[in-house]
Amino acid sequence: MRIKSSSISRRSFLKRCSLAGAAAGLPVWFMDRDLALAAPARPRSLNDRPAIALIGCGGRGQTIASDAKAFGDIVAVCDVDAGRAAAAAREFADGAKTPAIYKDARKIMERDDIHVILNATPDHWHTLVNLAAARAGKDVYGEKPLTLTIDEGRRVVKAARENKIVFQTGSQQRSDAHFRLACELARNQRLGLLREITVWLPAGPRGGPFSSQPVPAGLDWDFWLGQAPKVDYVPQRCHGSFRYWYDYSGGTMTDWGAHHNDIALWALGLPGPVTIEGAPSVQPIPGGFTAFSEYEVALTYSNGVRQTIKTTRDDSLSGAVVNKNGQRNGIKFQGTNGWIWVNRDEIKASDEALLSTPLPAGATRLCASDDHMGNFFDCIRSRKPPVADVEAGHRAVSVCHLGVLALRLGRRLEWDPAREKFTGEGAKDADKRLARRMRKPYNYHFV
């Protein structure tokens, strides 16, 4: 296989950046800066392709593995659902070479010839897989939300640092020019003094009650449950809808919220809020999904900025910017000089000049990436921190976990983001919620 020269790939990349930027309505001055970026380094030879293992072979897992195979070779796949593992092995077969199939991710960690782990397991399995990979010295692309609890996040950050691995959180909005532009403008006070951040998330499903059924052939249900409580198999608990159960995730707060709250923190340059309070709009249906589907959460930061996180059912009649499902989904930054609205499709401002006027030469610039997976593999080579390092992933989902705890406890919480502890009234009780009881044997001793 012949690899194109870096100059040709760079030229193609710059052309794509220019066309994409113009189509997305990004300002010329911002795109001129982006044109100075190098394209992600493609492998120069067959020996420059690290061996990759995919753990978690559902739709998202196969998507990120498809992105990663431009930079390395998928040599192993792992899933507790034998059918999904077999399908992934077929998908990533390369001629006569078919990826090895595993059910237990610990077996992959024993292979010295595997260098990179793609972790796309359900949320409640993220931490144990990430800890095992870090301790085995393997670089990790870990899907968001990074963890199930704040305590897990602290452990993952510590393991990644101690073992000196490159860890990219799958918060791909950090590699989207719309969001980077919005954050750079906010950081450099283009909006004046930043006052408010509003995060709109899609409302989650409010389904149920659901009935237990026989476990499908090929699925190890006990292994899938992992650290979560032992329950009968219910189809709606597994695979695509697991995130709507508190046992395994936190609903749309930890799903879309992990993306948008990460951008809020990126714009602020702060590790987290100091107060959190919230209330659900509706209660779960008994016997159904247990994560709150509709809610509003209010946060304040040490610099006085207020943030609201709210869900929307159908905003299509209000004239708001909505997604294809009729729900508003994005972030609004409000300052003393105006506002900026941003999502994955566009960036808008109260005054076009807020976007079109270049930032000064000495302005604060954020890490620039236009290819999230490419940035990860670039950093594997350079050993530099990626655009969504493990600490960023931990801090982003911590905001989500704090919001979920405020909803479940039904009271105002005070938080010290430096110490990662609650303060004030009820702090001792709230601190107990930073971790969860893990069902044996799927606890920290498992890995």
Backbone torsions as a table, in degrees:
resi	resn	phi	psi	omega
1	MET	NA	130.1	-179.7
2	ARG	-96.0	130.7	178.5
3	ILE	-94.0	130.0	177.7
4	LYS	-62.8	149.9	179.6
5	SER	-64.1	152.7	-178.2
6	SER	-63.6	-30.4	-179.2
7	SER	-67.8	-38.1	178.9
8	ILE	-68.4	-44.8	179.2
9	SER	-64.1	-36.3	179.2
10	ARG	-65.3	-42.5	179.6
11	ARG	-61.4	-44.0	179.3
12	SER	-63.0	-41.2	-180.0
13	PHE	-62.1	-46.7	-179.4
14	LEU	-61.5	-39.9	179.0
15	LYS	-64.8	-43.0	178.8
16	ARG	-62.7	-41.5	178.8
17	CYS	-59.6	-44.5	-177.5
18	SER	-63.7	-47.1	-179.2
19	LEU	-65.6	-43.5	-178.9
20	ALA	-65.1	-40.4	-179.8
21	GLY	-63.8	-43.4	178.8
22	ALA	-63.5	-42.4	-178.8
23	ALA	-65.9	-31.5	-177.6
24	ALA	-86.1	-3.0	178.6
25	GLY	77.0	20.8	177.8
26	LEU	-75.5	144.9	-177.7
27	PRO	-66.3	150.7	-176.4
28	VAL	-60.0	-43.9	-176.8
29	TRP	-60.5	-35.9	-179.8
30	PHE	-71.8	-40.7	179.0
31	MET	-69.3	-31.8	176.2
32	ASP	-60.9	-38.6	177.2
33	ARG	-67.9	-40.0	179.8
34	ASP	-65.6	-29.5	179.9
35	LEU	-67.0	-15.8	176.7
36	ALA	-82.3	-8.4	178.8
37	LEU	-72.9	145.3	173.1
38	ALA	-83.2	149.3	173.9
39	ALA	-67.2	151.7	174.8
40	PRO	-54.7	137.5	-175.7
41	ALA	-71.4	118.1	174.9
42	ARG	-82.6	155.0	179.3
43	PRO	-56.6	135.4	-179.4
44	ARG	-87.6	-17.1	-179.1
45	SER	-157.1	170.9	177.6
46	LEU	-63.8	-25.9	179.2
47	ASN	-79.2	-7.0	-178.2
48	ASP	-100.4	19.0	-178.4
49	ARG	-112.9	104.0	-179.6
50	PRO	-65.7	152.7	177.4
51	ALA	-82.6	133.5	-171.9
52	ILE	-121.8	141.8	172.2
53	ALA	-118.7	133.2	174.9
54	LEU	-99.2	124.5	177.3
55	ILE	-117.4	113.1	-172.8
56	GLY	101.5	97.3	-166.7
57	CYS	-105.3	25.8	175.6
58	GLY	-75.1	-164.7	-175.8
59	GLY	-60.3	-45.5	-179.7
60	ARG	-67.0	-39.5	178.4
61	GLY	-59.6	-45.6	179.9
62	GLN	-67.5	-30.2	177.8
63	THR	-66.2	-48.9	-178.2
64	ILE	-70.6	-30.1	176.1
65	ALA	-67.0	-36.2	176.2
66	SER	-63.3	-38.7	175.9
67	ASP	-66.1	-40.1	-174.6
68	ALA	-73.6	-25.9	-174.7
69	LYS	-70.0	-10.5	172.0
70	ALA	-70.8	-18.2	-173.9
71	PHE	-116.3	-12.3	-178.2
72	GLY	-161.7	-172.3	-175.8
73	ASP	-114.0	128.2	176.3
74	ILE	-79.2	106.1	-174.8
75	VAL	-106.9	-10.8	-179.1
76	ALA	-152.6	146.7	174.7
77	VAL	-132.3	151.9	-175.1
78	CYS	-145.0	132.8	176.2
79	ASP	-162.7	146.2	177.1
80	VAL	-79.8	-5.9	172.3
81	ASP	-102.2	108.4	-174.4
82	ALA	-59.8	-35.0	180.0
83	GLY	-65.6	-40.8	179.1
84	ARG	-68.4	-40.0	178.8
85	ALA	-62.8	-43.7	-179.5
86	ALA	-64.7	-40.2	179.4
87	ALA	-63.6	-39.2	179.0
88	ALA	-68.7	-38.4	178.2
89	ALA	-61.8	-39.9	177.4
90	ARG	-66.9	-41.4	-177.4
91	GLU	-62.3	-37.4	-174.2
92	PHE	-106.6	16.5	172.3
93	ALA	-66.4	139.8	-179.8
94	ASP	-122.3	93.6	-176.1
95	GLY	65.6	-124.2	-179.4
96	ALA	-82.5	-8.2	-178.0
97	LYS	-92.2	118.5	178.2
98	THR	-116.4	133.6	179.6
99	PRO	-57.2	142.2	174.7
100	ALA	-66.8	147.1	-177.4
101	ILE	-110.0	132.6	178.3
102	TYR	-131.0	154.0	169.9
103	LYS	-104.5	-31.3	-176.3
104	ASP	-106.5	114.3	-176.8
105	ALA	-62.0	-23.1	-179.7
106	ARG	-62.9	-28.8	178.3
107	LYS	-67.1	-34.6	177.6
108	ILE	-65.8	-38.6	-178.0
109	MET	-64.6	-20.6	179.6
110	GLU	-78.2	-12.4	-177.1
111	ARG	-87.0	113.6	179.8
112	ASP	-69.8	-19.0	-177.0
113	ASP	-84.7	-4.0	177.0
114	ILE	-99.7	127.1	-172.3
115	HIS	-107.7	-25.7	-171.0
116	VAL	-131.2	136.7	177.1
117	ILE	-113.8	129.8	169.9
118	LEU	-103.8	112.2	-174.8
119	ASN	-103.6	104.2	178.8
120	ALA	-123.9	34.7	176.9
121	THR	-72.4	168.8	170.1
122	PRO	-58.3	157.6	-170.4
123	ASP	-54.7	-38.7	-174.9
124	HIS	-74.0	-6.5	175.7
125	TRP	-103.3	-9.1	-175.8
126	HIS	-53.7	-48.9	-170.8
127	THR	-65.4	-48.0	-177.3
128	LEU	-63.2	-38.2	177.4
129	VAL	-67.5	-43.4	-179.6
130	ASN	-64.5	-39.8	177.8
131	LEU	-64.3	-43.0	179.7
132	ALA	-62.9	-41.4	-179.9
133	ALA	-66.1	-43.4	-179.8
134	ALA	-61.8	-44.9	-178.9
135	ARG	-66.9	-24.1	176.5
136	ALA	-87.7	0.3	177.3
137	GLY	75.2	25.1	-178.0
138	LYS	-101.9	137.7	177.2
139	ASP	-71.7	147.7	-169.7
140	VAL	-129.7	132.7	162.1
141	TYR	-104.9	106.1	-174.0
142	GLY	-107.8	122.3	-179.6
143	GLU	-62.8	150.8	174.5
144	LYS	-85.8	159.4	-8.9
145	PRO	-67.3	144.7	-171.8
146	LEU	-58.3	-37.8	-171.0
147	THR	-142.7	174.8	173.4
148	LEU	-95.0	-23.8	-179.3
149	THR	-142.9	164.6	177.5
150	ILE	-69.0	-37.3	177.3
151	ASP	-59.6	-41.6	177.2
152	GLU	-59.4	-40.6	-178.3
153	GLY	-61.6	-42.3	179.2
154	ARG	-62.3	-37.7	179.6
155	ARG	-68.9	-39.4	-179.8
156	VAL	-67.5	-43.4	177.5
157	VAL	-58.5	-47.0	-179.2
158	LYS	-60.3	-45.0	-178.6
159	ALA	-65.6	-41.3	179.4
160	ALA	-63.4	-41.6	-179.7
161	ARG	-68.6	-46.6	-176.7
162	GLU	-63.5	-34.2	-177.2
163	ASN	-96.4	2.1	173.1
164	LYS	55.4	42.2	176.9
165	ILE	-93.4	158.1	170.1
166	VAL	-86.6	126.7	-177.5
167	PHE	-129.8	114.4	176.2
168	GLN	-105.4	119.9	172.9
169	THR	-77.9	141.8	-177.1
170	GLY	-76.0	42.4	176.2
171	SER	-92.0	74.9	-167.8
172	GLN	-69.4	-8.5	177.0
173	GLN	-66.0	-20.0	175.0
174	ARG	-69.1	-15.4	176.5
175	SER	-105.5	22.1	178.3
176	ASP	-111.4	124.7	-174.9
177	ALA	-61.7	-31.9	178.3
178	HIS	-56.7	-48.7	-175.5
179	PHE	-72.5	-39.3	179.1
180	ARG	-62.6	-41.8	178.0
181	LEU	-61.2	-47.7	-180.0
182	ALA	-58.7	-42.7	-177.9
183	CYS	-69.6	-39.6	178.2
184	GLU	-64.9	-39.9	178.4
185	LEU	-65.6	-41.6	178.3
186	ALA	-65.4	-43.7	-179.2
187	ARG	-60.9	-35.2	-176.2
188	ASN	-95.2	16.7	174.3
189	GLN	58.1	34.9	173.2
190	ARG	-62.5	-29.6	178.7
191	LEU	-89.6	10.6	-172.2
192	GLY	77.6	-144.5	177.8
193	LEU	-79.2	119.4	179.6
194	LEU	-66.8	126.8	-176.7
195	ARG	-110.3	-45.3	-172.2
196	GLU	-139.4	146.4	170.7
197	ILE	-126.8	128.6	176.1
198	THR	-118.4	125.3	178.1
199	VAL	-110.4	120.1	174.9
200	TRP	-101.4	130.2	178.3
201	LEU	-121.0	149.5	173.0
202	PRO	-63.1	143.5	173.0
203	ALA	-68.3	148.3	178.3
204	GLY	-89.6	170.2	177.1
205	PRO	-71.6	147.6	176.7
206	ARG	-122.8	76.6	-173.1
207	GLY	-108.2	167.3	177.0
208	GLY	127.7	176.1	-4.0
209	PRO	-73.6	156.6	-178.8
210	PHE	-114.1	153.4	-178.6
211	SER	-110.5	146.7	177.1
212	SER	-72.8	152.8	-179.6
213	GLN	-140.5	167.3	176.1
214	PRO	-62.2	145.7	178.6
215	VAL	-67.6	130.5	179.6
216	PRO	-61.8	149.1	177.0
217	ALA	-60.1	137.2	176.7
218	GLY	91.2	-9.5	-179.8
219	LEU	-102.2	122.5	173.9
220	ASP	-86.9	93.6	-172.8
221	TRP	-66.5	-39.2	179.5
222	ASP	-63.0	-42.2	179.0
223	PHE	-66.7	-40.5	178.9
224	TRP	-60.6	-43.2	179.6
225	LEU	-62.2	-37.3	176.5
226	GLY	55.2	-127.5	-175.6
227	GLN	-69.4	-16.0	-175.8
228	ALA	-73.1	160.5	-179.7
229	PRO	-58.2	147.8	178.4
230	LYS	-72.6	122.5	177.8
231	VAL	-140.7	163.3	174.6
232	ASP	-66.2	157.0	179.2
233	TYR	-70.1	128.5	173.5
234	VAL	-128.9	121.7	-175.5
235	PRO	-52.7	-36.2	-177.1
236	GLN	-72.8	-10.6	176.0
237	ARG	-82.5	-20.0	-167.1
238	CYS	-105.4	163.3	174.0
239	HIS	50.4	-124.1	-166.7
240	GLY	-61.8	-24.5	-176.2
241	SER	-107.6	12.2	-179.1
242	PHE	-60.9	-29.6	-172.8
243	ARG	-70.7	-6.6	-179.9
244	TYR	-97.3	12.6	176.0
245	TRP	-116.3	130.0	-177.9
246	TYR	-62.2	-28.1	179.0
247	ASP	-59.9	-29.4	-171.8
248	TYR	-117.9	-13.7	-173.9
249	SER	-166.5	-156.9	-178.6
250	GLY	-139.0	24.6	-179.9
251	GLY	74.1	-156.5	-178.4
252	THR	-67.6	-18.9	177.5
253	MET	-60.6	-43.2	-179.8
254	THR	-94.2	-6.7	177.4
255	ASP	-89.7	-88.5	175.1
256	TRP	-62.3	-33.4	-178.5
257	GLY	-61.8	-33.5	177.7
258	ALA	-62.6	-33.1	176.6
259	HIS	-70.8	-56.9	-170.9
260	HIS	-72.7	-35.6	177.4
261	ASN	-69.2	-28.2	172.8
262	ASP	-62.0	-42.4	179.5
263	ILE	-67.1	-38.4	177.0
264	ALA	-59.5	-45.8	179.1
265	LEU	-66.2	-36.8	179.5
266	TRP	-62.5	-40.6	178.9
267	ALA	-69.3	-37.2	-177.9
268	LEU	-77.4	-34.4	-173.4
269	GLY	70.8	28.0	-179.2
270	LEU	-120.7	155.2	-177.0
271	PRO	-80.7	-14.8	-179.2
272	GLY	165.4	173.7	-178.8
273	PRO	-79.9	171.7	176.9
274	VAL	-113.5	-18.4	172.2
275	THR	-138.5	149.9	-179.6
276	ILE	-144.9	134.1	171.5
277	GLU	-151.5	154.1	-178.3
278	GLY	-171.0	171.3	179.6
279	ALA	-149.9	139.2	174.0
280	PRO	-73.6	148.7	176.6
281	SER	-83.9	-31.2	177.4
282	VAL	-139.3	155.4	178.4
283	GLN	-94.7	151.9	175.8
284	PRO	-60.9	153.5	175.8
285	ILE	-79.1	129.2	178.7
286	PRO	-53.5	130.4	-179.7
287	GLY	83.7	4.8	-179.4
288	GLY	-116.8	-158.5	178.6
289	PHE	-54.5	141.7	-173.9
290	THR	-108.0	-8.5	173.9
291	ALA	-83.4	141.4	-180.0
292	PHE	-63.6	134.8	-176.7
293	SER	-92.3	-31.2	179.7
294	GLU	-136.5	136.1	-171.4
295	TYR	-167.2	170.9	170.4
296	GLU	-142.1	132.9	-178.1
297	VAL	-127.7	137.1	178.4
298	ALA	-116.9	134.0	-179.9
299	LEU	-128.9	151.5	170.4
300	THR	-127.1	151.6	-179.6
301	TYR	-114.2	166.0	-175.6
302	SER	-63.2	-22.7	178.8
303	ASN	-89.8	6.1	178.1
304	GLY	92.0	-6.1	178.7
305	VAL	-68.1	136.6	176.3
306	ARG	-104.6	138.2	177.3
307	GLN	-125.1	137.0	174.8
308	THR	-119.3	133.7	174.2
309	ILE	-115.5	121.0	-176.9
310	LYS	-140.1	148.3	177.3
311	THR	-95.5	155.1	176.6
312	THR	-129.5	136.9	176.0
313	ARG	-86.0	-60.4	-179.1
314	ASP	-149.1	106.1	-176.6
315	ASP	-105.4	10.8	-170.3
316	SER	-67.4	-22.1	-177.4
317	LEU	-91.6	-4.8	-175.4
318	SER	-92.5	-5.5	-176.7
319	GLY	84.0	3.8	-179.9
320	ALA	-76.6	161.7	174.4
321	VAL	-73.8	121.2	-173.4
322	VAL	-125.5	164.3	176.6
323	ASN	-90.8	-175.9	-174.2
324	LYS	-65.5	-18.6	178.3
325	ASN	-93.8	9.1	178.5
326	GLY	80.8	14.9	-178.7
327	GLN	-111.8	140.8	175.3
328	ARG	-74.3	133.8	-172.7
329	ASN	-149.5	104.0	-178.6
330	GLY	166.5	-163.0	-173.4
331	ILE	-134.5	138.6	174.4
332	LYS	-121.4	126.2	174.8
333	PHE	-103.5	123.5	-178.3
334	GLN	-116.5	124.1	177.4
335	GLY	-125.1	-177.8	-179.4
336	THR	-68.9	-18.7	-179.0
337	ASN	-106.1	3.6	-179.9
338	GLY	141.6	-168.3	-176.7
339	TRP	-134.5	159.0	172.6
340	ILE	-129.1	133.5	174.1
341	TRP	-113.0	133.9	-177.8
342	VAL	-144.3	139.9	167.6
343	ASN	-147.0	-165.4	-174.8
344	ARG	-74.0	-11.0	-177.5
345	ASP	-102.3	-26.0	-170.7
346	GLU	-162.6	167.9	169.6
347	ILE	-135.7	131.7	-178.9
348	LYS	-133.1	161.2	179.8
349	ALA	-142.8	159.1	178.3
350	SER	-64.5	-27.3	176.2
351	ASP	-137.2	124.6	-177.1
352	GLU	-55.4	-29.3	-178.9
353	ALA	-64.4	-24.1	176.8
354	LEU	-60.7	-31.1	179.0
355	LEU	-93.2	-40.9	-169.7
356	SER	-79.9	-20.2	-179.9
357	THR	-81.1	123.7	-177.7
358	PRO	-63.5	148.3	170.9
359	LEU	-72.4	151.4	-179.7
360	PRO	-67.0	164.8	-174.7
361	ALA	-58.9	-34.6	-176.8
362	GLY	-92.3	16.0	-176.3
363	ALA	-67.5	154.6	174.4
364	THR	-66.4	129.5	177.5
365	ARG	-116.0	141.4	179.1
366	LEU	-98.1	160.8	178.5
367	CYS	-54.5	126.0	-174.7
368	ALA	-102.5	123.3	176.3
369	SER	-143.4	137.0	175.6
370	ASP	-119.3	8.8	178.5
371	ASP	-148.6	102.9	-171.1
372	HIS	-64.5	-44.4	178.5
373	MET	-70.9	-38.4	177.5
374	GLY	-62.3	-39.6	177.1
375	ASN	-61.3	-40.2	177.8
376	PHE	-58.8	-49.2	-177.9
377	PHE	-71.8	-31.6	172.3
378	ASP	-58.8	-42.4	-177.7
379	CYS	-74.3	-26.5	172.7
380	ILE	-60.0	-39.1	179.5
381	ARG	-74.4	-43.1	-174.2
382	SER	-86.5	-20.9	-174.3
383	ARG	65.3	22.8	174.1
384	LYS	-88.4	158.9	177.7
385	PRO	-66.3	138.0	177.2
386	PRO	-77.5	174.2	-174.9
387	VAL	-65.2	-29.0	178.6
388	ALA	-123.0	65.3	-177.2
389	ASP	-59.7	166.3	-176.3
390	VAL	-57.0	-36.9	179.3
391	GLU	-64.8	-41.7	177.9
392	ALA	-62.7	-41.9	178.4
393	GLY	-62.9	-40.7	179.1
394	HIS	-65.6	-45.5	-177.5
395	ARG	-66.8	-38.0	-179.6
396	ALA	-64.1	-47.2	-178.4
397	VAL	-74.7	-21.3	174.7
398	SER	-62.2	-40.0	175.5
399	VAL	-58.4	-42.8	179.2
400	CYS	-64.4	-46.0	179.4
401	HIS	-61.9	-39.4	178.1
402	LEU	-63.2	-40.5	177.4
403	GLY	-63.3	-43.1	179.1
404	VAL	-63.3	-41.6	179.3
405	LEU	-64.5	-40.0	178.3
406	ALA	-62.7	-39.4	178.2
407	LEU	-64.9	-41.9	-175.1
408	ARG	-77.3	-33.3	-179.5
409	LEU	-84.5	-23.9	176.4
410	GLY	69.9	29.6	178.4
411	ARG	-151.6	166.3	-179.7
412	ARG	-71.3	135.0	179.1
413	LEU	-116.7	144.0	174.7
414	GLU	-112.9	136.2	-168.8
415	TRP	-132.6	138.7	172.9
416	ASP	-106.4	100.5	-174.8
417	PRO	-68.3	-22.5	178.0
418	ALA	-71.9	-45.9	179.6
419	ARG	-86.9	-14.4	-176.0
420	GLU	55.0	51.3	178.3
421	LYS	-138.8	152.8	172.9
422	PHE	-79.0	153.8	177.9
423	THR	-129.2	174.0	174.6
424	GLY	74.5	-163.7	-176.8
425	GLU	-63.1	133.1	177.9
426	GLY	77.5	11.3	-175.9
427	ALA	-62.6	-40.2	-177.1
428	LYS	-62.3	-43.7	179.4
429	ASP	-67.5	-41.5	-178.9
430	ALA	-65.6	-36.9	179.9
431	ASP	-60.2	-27.8	177.9
432	LYS	-65.3	-21.6	-177.8
433	ARG	-85.6	0.1	180.0
434	LEU	-72.9	-16.9	177.4
435	ALA	-133.4	165.6	175.7
436	ARG	-126.7	155.2	173.9
437	ARG	-67.2	129.3	-178.5
438	MET	-103.4	128.7	-177.0
439	ARG	-69.7	130.5	177.2
440	LYS	-71.7	146.6	3.2
441	PRO	-89.3	9.1	-171.8
442	TYR	-87.2	56.9	178.0
443	ASN	-117.0	-164.8	-176.1
444	TYR	-63.9	-21.6	177.7
445	HIS	-76.2	-14.5	-178.2
446	PHE	-62.4	-32.9	-179.2
447	VAL	-112.8	NA	NA
